[in-house]
C-alpha cells in the first residue's frame, strides 16, 4: 500500500507529529528546569532508565507520526527511521550540553547521553519489528 506520507496533506502530517512535538517540549522543560523543581515521582526512577525511557517514547511518537498512526501503511524508509534516531541523539546531546552550561543546578553527562541514544535505538528496534510483524500478519 502507498505510503501515508505521500497521500497526506501538510495539516494531516503536522497533526500526526503533535504528540511527539509535545513530548519533546516536555523533555526539554524537565531537562532544563532547576533540579529542585523536578517532580518527586520523576526522581523515583533510576536516572538512566528515565533518560532511556523518555527517548524511547519520543522515537515511538515520531515513528507513529511518520506512519500517520496507522500500521496498515508501509513502514517508513530505513533512512527516515535512522534519521529519527539521529535527531534523538542530537537533541539529547544538545540538552546535555545545555544542562552543563545553562541550567542552574543541573549537569550534563556522557552516561545520560548514552542512555538517551539507547532509548532511541530501542524505539527503532521495537517499531521496526512491530511494524513488520503487523504488516506480515495482515497479508495472511
N, C-alpha and C positions, 0 to 999 in steps of 0.2 A: 504494500500500500504506500502511496505517496507520503512524503514527509509532512507532518503537521506544519512545520515551519514554512514550507513553500505555500501552503494553502491558506495561511492566516494573514489577517490584516495587522498593521503595526499596533493597533489598540489591543487586539487579542494577545499578541506577543507580550506587550507591556504588562497586561493584567496577569499573564502566566508567570511573569517574573516577580510580581509584587511580594509574594511570601518570602522569596529568597532575599529580596532587597530589604524588606522589613527585618528579617533575621540578621542580615549584615549590619544594619544600623544598631540592632540590639547588641551584637558582638562588639561593635565599635564603642558604644556607650560604656558597656561594662569593662572594656579593656582600658579605657582612659579615665574613668571615674576614680576618685580617691579611694584607696583601699578600705578606709573606714566606712565608706558609703555603699559597699557591696553587700547585698542582702545575705543574711546568715545561711539561708538554705543553699546558696551557691557555694559558700565556703565549706559546706559539709561534704562536698565531693572532693575526691583526690584531684589535685590541680591538673596533672597531666591528662587524667581521664576527662575532666571538664573541657580542656582545650581540644582534645581529640573529638569529643562528642559535639562540640559547637561547630567544628569544621566538617564533620561528617554530616550533620544536619544541613548546613548551608550547601554542601555539594548535592545532597539529595533534593533539596528545594530547587536549586538551579537546574538540575537534570530534569526534574519534573516540568519546569518552565520550558526547557528545550523540546519536550515532547507534548506540551500542551495538556499535561495532567491526564494523559490517556495512553495506555500501553498498547493500544491497537496499532499505533503508527510505528514505522521503522525506528530502530534506535538511532540516536544522533551519530554522525560520523565520528570515527575514532579521534580525529584531530580535535573536534569540538569537545569531546569528553575530556581529553588531555588538557585542552585549553582551560576547562573549569578547574582542573587540579592546579595548573599553573597560576590561575587567578587566585585560588585559595592560598597557595604558597606565598604569592606576592603580597596579598592582603595581610596574611599572618605575619610576614616579615616586617612589613611597614608598621603594623600595630605594635610589634615587639620593640622596634626602634623608637616609636613614639612613646611607649611606656617608659623606656630608659631615659629619653631626653626631655619629654614634655610633661608627662603625667606626674602629679605630685604623689609621693609615697608609693610609687609603683616601680617595678624593674622588669626589663625585658631579658629573656634568657634563651639560649640555644635549645634547651630542653623543651620549652614551650613552643618554639618554632617547629621543632621536630614533631611534637605531638599534634600541632595544627596540620602539618603536612601528612602525618599518618592518618589523621581523621579524614582528610580529603581523599587520600588514596583508598581508604576503606570504603568510603562512599562510592568511589569509582568502581571498585571491585564488586560491591553489592549490587549497585544499579545495573551494571553491565550484565552480570549473571542473572539477575531477576528479570530484566527486560528480555533477554534471550530465552529464558525459560517460559515466560508468559507468551511471547510470540510463537515459540515452538509448540506449546500446548494448545494454542488456538488453531493451529493448522491441522491438528488431528481430528 
